[in-house]
């Protein structure tokens, strides 16, 4: 057997494995996670004090005419307020609007309401 034939035979076996490993490595960075925290529906979190004033945000250009800007908001967790920046989103249904998050005072402290899509 000639050396060229052996190299060719080895490449035929190695090339598919290299291609598969490259594809897997490239796709591992494609995990998409929400840019905002997800709180289970119905869970109410109470804070002992009102949130800080809302931050002023620079709103970037919309990705498309159907996108709606969702303002940033203060969330409560770990014993402190944390800012979640605004983002663009597409309404799930035609005619739905975003009802923004808002903090309200209740008998057990401050709680966040809103933050959902719904009819006008």
C-alpha positions in Angstrom: 0.0 0.0 0.0 1.2 3.4 -0.8 1.5 6.2 1.8 -1.1 8.3 -0.1 -3.7 5.5 0.1 -3.1 5.2 3.9 -3.4 8.9 4.5 -6.6 9.0 2.4 -8.1 6.0 4.3 -7.3 7.7 7.6 -8.8 11.0 6.5 -12.0 9.3 5.5 -12.4 7.9 9.1 -11.3 11.1 10.9 -13.0 13.8 8.8 -16.7 12.9 9.9 -15.6 12.8 13.5 -13.9 16.2 13.2 -16.9 17.7 11.4 -19.3 16.4 14.1 -17.1 17.7 16.9 -16.9 21.1 15.2 -20.6 21.3 14.8 -21.2 20.4 18.5 -18.7 23.0 19.6 -20.3 25.7 17.4 -23.8 25.0 18.7 -23.0 24.9 22.4 -23.0 28.7 22.4 -26.5 28.9 20.9 -28.4 28.4 24.2 -31.0 31.1 24.4 -32.2 32.2 27.8 -34.7 35.0 28.7 -33.1 38.4 29.3 -35.4 38.9 32.2 -36.1 36.8 35.3 -39.1 34.5 35.1 -41.3 34.4 38.2 -43.9 31.6 38.4 -47.4 32.9 37.8 -49.3 33.5 41.0 -46.2 33.9 43.2 -46.3 37.1 45.1 -43.0 38.5 46.5 -43.1 41.1 49.2 -40.4 43.8 49.9 -40.2 45.8 53.1 -39.6 49.1 51.4 -40.7 50.8 48.2 -38.4 50.4 45.1 -35.9 53.1 44.1 -37.0 55.5 41.3 -37.1 54.0 37.8 -33.9 54.3 35.8 -33.8 56.3 32.6 -33.1 54.0 29.7 -31.9 54.7 26.2 -34.3 52.8 24.0 -32.6 51.3 20.9 -34.2 51.2 17.5 -36.9 48.5 17.3 -36.0 45.3 15.5 -39.3 45.5 13.5 -42.5 47.5 13.4 -44.4 44.9 15.4 -42.0 44.9 18.4 -43.1 46.7 21.6 -40.7 48.2 24.1 -41.0 46.7 27.6 -39.6 49.2 30.2 -37.0 48.1 32.7 -38.2 47.5 36.3 -37.0 46.9 39.8 -37.3 43.3 41.0 -37.0 42.0 44.6 -34.8 39.1 45.5 -32.0 38.1 47.9 -33.0 40.8 50.3 -32.5 43.7 47.9 -33.9 45.4 44.8 -32.2 44.6 41.4 -32.7 46.4 38.1 -33.8 44.5 35.1 -33.2 46.5 31.9 -35.9 47.0 29.2 -36.1 45.0 26.1 -38.1 44.6 22.8 -40.8 42.0 22.5 -43.5 40.9 20.1 -47.0 40.7 21.4 -48.3 37.1 21.6 -51.6 38.0 20.1 -52.9 40.7 17.8 -54.4 43.6 19.7 -52.6 42.8 23.0 -50.6 45.5 24.8 -48.1 45.3 27.6 -49.4 46.1 31.1 -46.2 47.3 32.8 -44.9 46.2 36.1 -45.8 48.4 39.1 -45.1 48.3 42.8 -48.0 48.7 45.2 -48.1 48.8 49.0 -50.2 46.1 50.7 -50.7 44.9 54.3 -47.6 42.6 54.1 -45.3 45.2 52.4 -44.6 46.2 48.8 -45.5 43.8 46.0 -45.1 43.9 42.2 -48.1 43.6 40.0 -48.7 43.9 36.2 -46.0 42.8 33.8 -48.2 40.9 31.4 -49.7 40.9 28.0 -53.4 41.5 27.7 -56.2 43.2 25.7 -56.3 46.9 25.5 
